[in-house]
């Protein structure tokens, strides 16, 4: 069952795809950017929209940036949802990976010789990981006493933390 938010973004994404299919690329780009600017956009729809925008973008740099962002987000989400745990998640992740790989193949033909897409994606993921680590340190600083107290209680009662 899909949530209301997922359905709203699916409908919004489908409207953007219809613009793409009707060769209204500027309108499609505007719509895709609006989707990506919405902070409530689910990761699945964010990745699909990044690929759509990458396919519409007029220049290599923008298209490549969209592809790299989609691939980095895919890698992050895959870490949270390892293969083989949830069949429906695996199907969605496989679909997304196919879309990303198709866009990457097109971009590879247009890429400057010195460009390395894997390094760019690794950099995006490393930046994300560093931001998460920073937020965890800040969270520990802000709530350290409460966290330690909860751990002590869990240990006292034999619960996992």
C-alpha positions as a Markdown table, in Angstrom:
| # | Residue | x | y | z |
|---|---|---|---|---|
| 1 | Unk | 0.0 | 0.0 | 0.0 |
| 2 | Unk | 1.4 | 3.4 | -0.9 |
| 3 | Unk | 1.1 | 6.4 | 1.3 |
| 4 | Unk | -0.7 | 9.6 | 0.4 |
| 5 | Unk | 2.7 | 11.4 | 0.1 |
| 6 | Unk | 4.1 | 8.6 | -2.2 |
| 7 | Unk | 1.0 | 8.8 | -4.4 |
| 8 | Unk | 1.2 | 12.6 | -4.6 |
| 9 | Unk | 4.8 | 12.5 | -5.7 |
| 10 | Unk | 4.1 | 9.7 | -8.1 |
| 11 | Unk | 1.4 | 11.7 | -9.7 |
| 12 | Unk | 3.6 | 14.8 | -9.8 |
| 13 | Unk | 6.5 | 12.8 | -11.3 |
| 14 | Unk | 4.1 | 11.3 | -13.9 |
| 15 | Unk | 3.0 | 14.8 | -14.9 |
| 16 | Unk | 6.7 | 15.6 | -15.5 |
| 17 | Unk | 7.2 | 12.4 | -17.5 |
| 18 | Unk | 4.2 | 13.3 | -19.7 |
| 19 | Unk | 5.9 | 16.7 | -20.4 |
| 20 | Unk | 9.1 | 14.9 | -21.3 |
| 21 | Unk | 7.1 | 12.4 | -23.6 |
| 22 | Unk | 5.5 | 15.4 | -25.3 |
| 23 | Unk | 8.9 | 17.1 | -26.0 |
| 24 | Unk | 8.1 | 19.9 | -23.6 |
| 25 | Unk | 11.6 | 19.7 | -22.1 |
| 26 | Unk | 11.8 | 23.2 | -20.5 |
| 27 | Unk | 8.5 | 22.6 | -18.7 |
| 28 | Unk | 9.6 | 19.1 | -17.7 |
| 29 | Unk | 12.9 | 20.6 | -16.3 |
| 30 | Unk | 10.9 | 23.2 | -14.3 |
| 31 | Unk | 8.6 | 20.6 | -13.0 |
| 32 | Unk | 11.5 | 18.2 | -12.1 |
| 33 | Unk | 13.3 | 21.0 | -10.2 |
| 34 | Unk | 10.2 | 21.8 | -8.3 |
| 35 | Unk | 9.9 | 18.2 | -7.2 |
| 36 | Unk | 13.5 | 18.1 | -6.1 |
| 37 | Unk | 13.1 | 21.4 | -4.2 |
| 38 | Unk | 10.3 | 19.9 | -2.1 |
| 39 | Unk | 12.0 | 18.6 | 1.1 |
| 40 | Unk | 9.1 | 16.0 | 1.5 |
| 41 | Unk | 10.1 | 14.2 | -1.7 |
| 42 | Unk | 10.6 | 10.5 | -0.9 |
| 43 | Unk | 14.0 | 9.2 | -1.9 |
| 44 | Unk | 12.6 | 6.8 | -4.5 |
| 45 | Unk | 10.9 | 9.7 | -6.3 |
| 46 | Unk | 13.9 | 11.9 | -5.8 |
| 47 | Unk | 16.1 | 9.4 | -7.6 |
| 48 | Unk | 13.7 | 8.9 | -10.4 |
| 49 | Unk | 13.3 | 12.7 | -10.8 |
| 50 | Unk | 17.1 | 13.2 | -10.8 |
| 51 | Unk | 17.4 | 10.7 | -13.7 |
| 52 | Unk | 14.5 | 12.4 | -15.5 |
| 53 | Unk | 16.2 | 15.8 | -15.1 |
| 54 | Unk | 19.5 | 14.2 | -16.2 |
| 55 | Unk | 17.8 | 13.0 | -19.4 |
| 56 | Unk | 16.4 | 16.5 | -20.1 |
| 57 | Unk | 19.4 | 18.6 | -19.1 |
| 58 | Unk | 20.9 | 20.6 | -21.9 |
| 59 | Unk | 24.5 | 20.2 | -20.9 |
| 60 | Unk | 26.8 | 17.5 | -19.7 |
| 61 | Unk | 27.6 | 19.0 | -16.4 |
| 62 | Unk | 24.0 | 19.3 | -15.2 |
| 63 | Unk | 23.1 | 15.9 | -16.5 |
| 64 | Unk | 26.1 | 14.4 | -14.9 |
| 65 | Unk | 25.5 | 16.0 | -11.6 |
| 66 | Unk | 21.9 | 14.6 | -11.6 |
| 67 | Unk | 23.3 | 11.2 | -12.4 |
| 68 | Unk | 25.9 | 11.4 | -9.7 |
| 69 | Unk | 23.4 | 12.6 | -7.1 |
| 70 | Unk | 21.0 | 9.8 | -8.0 |
| 71 | Unk | 23.7 | 7.1 | -7.8 |
| 72 | Unk | 25.0 | 8.4 | -4.5 |
| 73 | Unk | 21.5 | 8.4 | -3.0 |
| 74 | Unk | 21.0 | 4.9 | -4.4 |
| 75 | Unk | 24.1 | 3.7 | -2.6 |
| 76 | Unk | 23.1 | 5.4 | 0.6 |
| 77 | Unk | 19.5 | 3.9 | 0.5 |
| 78 | Unk | 21.0 | 0.5 | -0.5 |
| 79 | Unk | 23.1 | 0.5 | 2.7 |
| 80 | Unk | 19.9 | 1.0 | 4.7 |
| 81 | Unk | 18.1 | -1.7 | 2.7 |
| 82 | Unk | 20.5 | -4.5 | 2.0 |
| 83 | Unk | 19.7 | -6.8 | -0.9 |
| 84 | Unk | 17.8 | -9.9 | -0.1 |
| 85 | Unk | 16.0 | -8.5 | 3.0 |
| 86 | Unk | 12.9 | -7.1 | 1.3 |
| 87 | Unk | 11.8 | -8.3 | -2.1 |
| 88 | Unk | 9.7 | -5.2 | -3.0 |
| 89 | Unk | 12.6 | -2.9 | -1.9 |
| 90 | Unk | 14.9 | -5.0 | -4.1 |
| 91 | Unk | 12.7 | -4.6 | -7.1 |
| 92 | Unk | 12.5 | -0.8 | -6.6 |
| 93 | Unk | 16.2 | -0.6 | -6.1 |
| 94 | Unk | 16.9 | -2.7 | -9.2 |
| 95 | Unk | 14.5 | -0.5 | -11.3 |
| 96 | Unk | 16.3 | 2.6 | -10.1 |
| 97 | Unk | 19.7 | 1.2 | -10.7 |
| 98 | Unk | 18.8 | 0.3 | -14.2 |
| 99 | Unk | 17.6 | 3.9 | -14.9 |
| 100 | Unk | 20.8 | 5.3 | -13.3 |
| 101 | Unk | 23.0 | 2.9 | -15.3 |
| 102 | Unk | 21.2 | 3.8 | -18.6 |
| 103 | Unk | 21.7 | 7.5 | -17.9 |
| 104 | Unk | 25.4 | 6.8 | -17.0 |
| 105 | Unk | 25.9 | 4.9 | -20.3 |
| 106 | Unk | 24.6 | 7.9 | -22.3 |
| 107 | Unk | 26.7 | 10.3 | -20.3 |
| 108 | Unk | 29.8 | 8.1 | -20.7 |
| 109 | Unk | 29.7 | 8.7 | -24.4 |
| 110 | Unk | 29.6 | 12.5 | -23.9 |
| 111 | Unk | 32.1 | 12.6 | -21.0 |
| 112 | Unk | 35.3 | 14.5 | -21.2 |
| 113 | Unk | 38.3 | 12.1 | -21.2 |
| 114 | Unk | 39.6 | 12.9 | -17.7 |
| 115 | Unk | 36.2 | 12.5 | -16.0 |
| 116 | Unk | 35.7 | 9.8 | -13.4 |
| 117 | Unk | 32.1 | 9.3 | -12.4 |
| 118 | Unk | 32.9 | 6.8 | -9.6 |
| 119 | Unk | 35.2 | 9.4 | -7.8 |
| 120 | Unk | 32.4 | 12.0 | -8.0 |
| 121 | Unk | 29.8 | 9.6 | -6.5 |
| 122 | Unk | 32.3 | 8.5 | -3.8 |
| 123 | Unk | 32.8 | 12.2 | -2.9 |
| 124 | Unk | 29.0 | 12.8 | -2.6 |
| 125 | Unk | 28.6 | 9.7 | -0.4 |
| 126 | Unk | 31.7 | 10.7 | 1.8 |
| 127 | Unk | 30.2 | 14.2 | 2.2 |
| 128 | Unk | 26.9 | 12.7 | 3.3 |
| 129 | Unk | 28.6 | 10.3 | 5.7 |
| 130 | Unk | 30.7 | 13.2 | 7.2 |
| 131 | Unk | 27.5 | 15.2 | 7.7 |
| 132 | Unk | 25.8 | 12.3 | 9.5 |
| 133 | Unk | 28.8 | 11.8 | 11.7 |
| 134 | Unk | 28.9 | 15.5 | 12.6 |
| 135 | Unk | 25.2 | 15.4 | 13.4 |
| 136 | Unk | 25.7 | 12.3 | 15.6 |
| 137 | Unk | 28.5 | 14.1 | 17.6 |
| 138 | Unk | 26.2 | 17.1 | 18.0 |
| 139 | Unk | 23.3 | 14.9 | 19.1 |
| 140 | Unk | 25.6 | 13.2 | 21.7 |
| 141 | Unk | 26.7 | 16.6 | 22.9 |
| 142 | Unk | 23.1 | 17.8 | 23.2 |
| 143 | Unk | 21.6 | 14.7 | 24.6 |
| 144 | Unk | 24.6 | 12.7 | 26.0 |
| 145 | Unk | 23.3 | 12.4 | 29.6 |
| 146 | Unk | 19.9 | 11.1 | 28.4 |
| 147 | Unk | 21.5 | 8.7 | 26.0 |
| 148 | Unk | 23.9 | 7.3 | 28.7 |
| 149 | Unk | 21.0 | 7.0 | 31.1 |
| 150 | Unk | 18.9 | 5.1 | 28.6 |
| 151 | Unk | 21.9 | 2.7 | 27.9 |
| 152 | Unk | 22.4 | 2.2 | 31.7 |
| 153 | Unk | 18.7 | 1.3 | 32.0 |
| 154 | Unk | 18.8 | -1.0 | 29.1 |
| 155 | Unk | 21.8 | -2.8 | 30.5 |
| 156 | Unk | 20.2 | -3.0 | 33.9 |
| 157 | Unk | 17.2 | -4.7 | 32.4 |
| 158 | Unk | 19.1 | -6.8 | 29.9 |
| 159 | Unk | 17.8 | -5.0 | 26.8 |
| 160 | Unk | 19.7 | -4.3 | 23.6 |
| 161 | Unk | 20.5 | -0.6 | 22.8 |
